[in-house]
């Protein structure tokens, strides 16, 4: 079994040398997958990540 709790992915973008912007692509994702299941996560821009157990 694969179990994920409260997954977060943070990006930092620098607008200039003094100013940076932080944002989360994913914030607080949790899921479980049993043996033999295939899970696909589709983001708002259509990019996907596939996980198999």
C-alpha positions in Angstrom: 0.0 0.0 0.0 1.1 3.5 -0.8 -0.2 6.3 1.6 0.5 10.0 1.2 -0.6 12.5 3.8 -0.4 16.3 3.4 1.8 16.4 0.3 3.1 19.9 -0.6 5.3 21.2 -3.4 6.6 24.7 -3.0 8.3 26.8 -5.7 10.3 30.0 -5.3 10.5 32.5 -8.1 12.8 35.5 -8.0 11.2 38.7 -9.5 14.5 40.6 -9.1 17.6 40.4 -6.8 15.7 41.6 -3.7 12.2 40.3 -4.2 11.1 36.6 -4.2 7.7 35.0 -4.6 6.8 31.6 -3.1 3.8 29.6 -4.2 2.5 26.0 -3.8 1.8 23.9 -6.9 0.2 21.3 -4.6 -0.9 22.0 -1.0 -2.3 19.4 1.3 -2.9 16.4 -1.0 -3.5 13.1 0.6 -4.3 9.7 -1.0 -3.9 6.0 -0.7 -3.3 3.3 -3.3 -3.6 -0.4 -2.8 -1.4 -3.0 -4.5 -2.2 -3.3 -8.2 -3.9 0.2 -8.4 -2.8 2.9 -10.8 -3.3 6.5 -9.8 -3.1 9.6 -12.0 -3.0 13.1 -10.7 -4.0 15.8 -13.2 -3.1 19.4 -12.5 -5.0 22.5 -13.7 -2.5 23.0 -16.5 -3.0 19.5 -17.8 0.4 18.2 -16.5 0.0 14.8 -14.9 2.0 12.6 -12.6 1.4 8.8 -12.6 2.1 6.5 -9.7 1.9 2.7 -9.7 2.2 0.4 -6.7 
